[in-house]
Amino acid sequence: MQLSRRVRRSSVPSLALEFLLEAELERHGGMAIALGTLEGVPIAGVGDVEPSRIAAAAAAKLAGSAQHPLPAAFAAQSFRMSVVQLPEGQRVLITSVGSSGLSSNVESGVLRILS
Protein backbone atom coordinates (compact mmCIF):
# COMPACT_ATOMS: atom_id res chain seq x y z
CA MET A 1 0.00 0.00 0.00
CA GLN A 2 1.40 3.35 -1.05
CA LEU A 3 1.17 6.20 1.46
CA SER A 4 -0.01 9.59 0.29
CA ARG A 5 2.56 12.36 0.75
CA ARG A 6 -0.10 15.06 0.79
CA VAL A 7 -0.86 16.42 4.24
CA ARG A 8 -3.54 18.95 3.34
CA ARG A 9 -6.36 17.93 1.04
CA SER A 10 -9.59 19.39 -0.23
CA SER A 11 -12.29 18.34 -2.66
CA VAL A 12 -12.89 22.04 -3.36
CA PRO A 13 -10.76 22.84 -6.45
CA SER A 14 -9.79 26.36 -5.37
CA LEU A 15 -8.54 25.12 -1.99
CA ALA A 16 -6.84 22.10 -3.52
CA LEU A 17 -4.96 24.38 -5.94
CA GLU A 18 -3.93 26.68 -3.08
CA PHE A 19 -2.62 23.71 -1.05
CA LEU A 20 -0.74 22.37 -4.08
CA LEU A 21 0.87 25.73 -4.85
CA GLU A 22 1.81 26.25 -1.18
CA ALA A 23 3.52 22.85 -1.13
CA GLU A 24 5.41 23.70 -4.32
CA LEU A 25 6.52 27.04 -2.87
CA GLU A 26 7.78 25.23 0.26
CA ARG A 27 9.64 22.65 -1.88
CA HIS A 28 11.49 25.13 -4.08
CA GLY A 29 11.43 28.37 -2.12
CA GLY A 30 10.93 31.62 -3.92
CA MET A 31 8.65 34.59 -3.58
CA ALA A 32 5.41 33.35 -5.12
CA ILE A 33 3.77 30.92 -7.50
CA ALA A 34 0.64 31.42 -9.58
CA LEU A 35 -1.61 29.57 -11.97
CA GLY A 36 -3.25 31.50 -14.77
CA THR A 37 -4.62 31.34 -18.27
CA LEU A 38 -2.46 32.00 -21.32
CA GLU A 39 -4.27 35.33 -21.55
CA GLY A 40 -2.99 36.34 -18.09
CA VAL A 41 -6.14 35.76 -16.04
CA PRO A 42 -5.18 34.48 -12.58
CA ILE A 43 -6.74 31.23 -11.33
CA ALA A 44 -4.84 30.68 -8.07
CA GLY A 45 -1.67 31.81 -6.38
CA VAL A 46 0.29 31.99 -3.15
CA GLY A 47 3.23 33.97 -1.87
CA ASP A 48 4.41 37.54 -1.57
CA VAL A 49 3.42 38.72 -5.06
CA GLU A 50 -0.14 39.27 -6.26
CA PRO A 51 -1.20 36.31 -8.49
CA SER A 52 -2.71 38.71 -11.02
CA ARG A 53 0.70 40.36 -11.56
CA ILE A 54 2.45 37.01 -12.01
CA ALA A 55 -0.21 35.65 -14.39
CA ALA A 56 -0.17 38.80 -16.51
CA ALA A 57 3.64 38.90 -16.62
CA ALA A 58 3.88 35.22 -17.56
CA ALA A 59 1.29 35.56 -20.33
CA ALA A 60 3.11 38.59 -21.75
CA LYS A 61 6.47 36.80 -21.58
CA LEU A 62 5.05 33.66 -23.22
CA ALA A 63 3.54 35.81 -25.99
CA GLY A 64 6.95 37.37 -26.59
CA SER A 65 6.03 40.86 -25.41
CA ALA A 66 9.52 41.94 -24.44
CA GLN A 67 8.46 45.55 -24.08
CA HIS A 68 5.63 44.79 -21.64
CA PRO A 69 6.40 46.41 -18.24
CA LEU A 70 5.35 43.44 -16.06
CA PRO A 71 7.96 40.90 -17.24
CA ALA A 72 10.58 43.64 -16.86
CA ALA A 73 9.45 44.16 -13.25
CA PHE A 74 10.47 40.56 -12.48
CA ALA A 75 13.79 40.68 -14.38
CA ALA A 76 15.87 40.50 -11.18
CA GLN A 77 14.21 37.24 -10.02
CA SER A 78 14.20 33.81 -11.59
CA PHE A 79 10.95 33.35 -13.48
CA ARG A 80 9.99 29.72 -14.18
CA MET A 81 7.01 28.87 -16.37
CA SER A 82 5.30 25.66 -17.39
CA VAL A 83 2.28 25.17 -19.64
CA VAL A 84 -0.11 22.37 -18.67
CA GLN A 85 -2.50 20.96 -21.27
CA LEU A 86 -5.89 20.07 -19.76
CA PRO A 87 -8.01 17.24 -21.24
CA GLU A 88 -10.57 19.66 -22.73
CA GLY A 89 -7.83 21.26 -24.81
CA GLN A 90 -7.41 24.27 -22.55
CA ARG A 91 -3.93 25.22 -21.43
CA VAL A 92 -2.93 26.89 -18.18
CA LEU A 93 0.35 28.46 -17.15
CA ILE A 94 2.13 27.74 -13.85
CA THR A 95 4.67 30.42 -12.97
CA SER A 96 7.04 30.70 -10.03
CA VAL A 97 8.96 33.82 -9.14
CA GLY A 98 12.30 33.60 -7.35
CA SER A 99 12.34 29.82 -6.98
CA SER A 100 14.88 27.24 -8.02
CA GLY A 101 12.42 25.45 -10.29
CA LEU A 102 9.07 23.81 -10.82
CA SER A 103 8.48 20.15 -10.12
CA SER A 104 6.52 17.71 -12.25
CA ASN A 105 4.41 17.15 -9.12
CA VAL A 106 2.85 20.57 -9.46
CA GLU A 107 2.05 19.99 -13.14
CA SER A 108 0.41 16.61 -12.50
CA GLY A 109 -1.41 18.07 -9.49
CA VAL A 110 -2.88 20.93 -11.53
CA LEU A 111 -3.95 18.43 -14.18
CA ARG A 112 -5.57 16.18 -11.56
CA ILE A 113 -7.40 19.04 -9.81
CA LEU A 114 -8.68 20.79 -12.95
CA SER A 115 -9.72 17.64 -14.83
C-alpha positions in Angstrom: 0.0 0.0 0.0 1.4 3.4 -1.0 1.2 6.2 1.5 0.0 9.6 0.3 2.6 12.4 0.7 -0.1 15.1 0.8 -0.9 16.4 4.2 -3.5 19.0 3.3 -6.4 17.9 1.0 -9.6 19.4 -0.2 -12.3 18.3 -2.7 -12.9 22.0 -3.4 -10.8 22.8 -6.5 -9.8 26.4 -5.4 -8.5 25.1 -2.0 -6.8 22.1 -3.5 -5.0 24.4 -5.9 -3.9 26.7 -3.1 -2.6 23.7 -1.0 -0.7 22.4 -4.1 0.9 25.7 -4.8 1.8 26.3 -1.2 3.5 22.9 -1.1 5.4 23.7 -4.3 6.5 27.0 -2.9 7.8 25.2 0.3 9.6 22.6 -1.9 11.5 25.1 -4.1 11.4 28.4 -2.1 10.9 31.6 -3.9 8.7 34.6 -3.6 5.4 33.4 -5.1 3.8 30.9 -7.5 0.6 31.4 -9.6 -1.6 29.6 -12.0 -3.3 31.5 -14.8 -4.6 31.3 -18.3 -2.5 32.0 -21.3 -4.3 35.3 -21.5 -3.0 36.3 -18.1 -6.1 35.8 -16.0 -5.2 34.5 -12.6 -6.7 31.2 -11.3 -4.8 30.7 -8.1 -1.7 31.8 -6.4 0.3 32.0 -3.2 3.2 34.0 -1.9 4.4 37.5 -1.6 3.4 38.7 -5.1 -0.1 39.3 -6.3 -1.2 36.3 -8.5 -2.7 38.7 -11.0 0.7 40.4 -11.6 2.4 37.0 -12.0 -0.2 35.6 -14.4 -0.2 38.8 -16.5 3.6 38.9 -16.6 3.9 35.2 -17.6 1.3 35.6 -20.3 3.1 38.6 -21.7 6.5 36.8 -21.6 5.0 33.7 -23.2 3.5 35.8 -26.0 6.9 37.4 -26.6 6.0 40.9 -25.4 9.5 41.9 -24.4 8.5 45.6 -24.1 5.6 44.8 -21.6 6.4 46.4 -18.2 5.4 43.4 -16.1 8.0 40.9 -17.2 10.6 43.6 -16.9 9.5 44.2 -13.3 10.5 40.6 -12.5 13.8 40.7 -14.4 15.9 40.5 -11.2 14.2 37.2 -10.0 14.2 33.8 -11.6 11.0 33.4 -13.5 10.0 29.7 -14.2 7.0 28.9 -16.4 5.3 25.7 -17.4 2.3 25.2 -19.6 -0.1 22.4 -18.7 -2.5 21.0 -21.3 -5.9 20.1 -19.8 -8.0 17.2 -21.2 -10.6 19.7 -22.7 -7.8 21.3 -24.8 -7.4 24.3 -22.5 -3.9 25.2 -21.4 -2.9 26.9 -18.2 0.3 28.5 -17.1 2.1 27.7 -13.9 4.7 30.4 -13.0 7.0 30.7 -10.0 9.0 33.8 -9.1 12.3 33.6 -7.3 12.3 29.8 -7.0 14.9 27.2 -8.0 12.4 25.5 -10.3 9.1 23.8 -10.8 8.5 20.1 -10.1 6.5 17.7 -12.3 4.4 17.1 -9.1 2.8 20.6 -9.5 2.1 20.0 -13.1 0.4 16.6 -12.5 -1.4 18.1 -9.5 -2.9 20.9 -11.5 -4.0 18.4 -14.2 -5.6 16.2 -11.6 -7.4 19.0 -9.8 -8.7 20.8 -12.9 -9.7 17.6 -14.8 
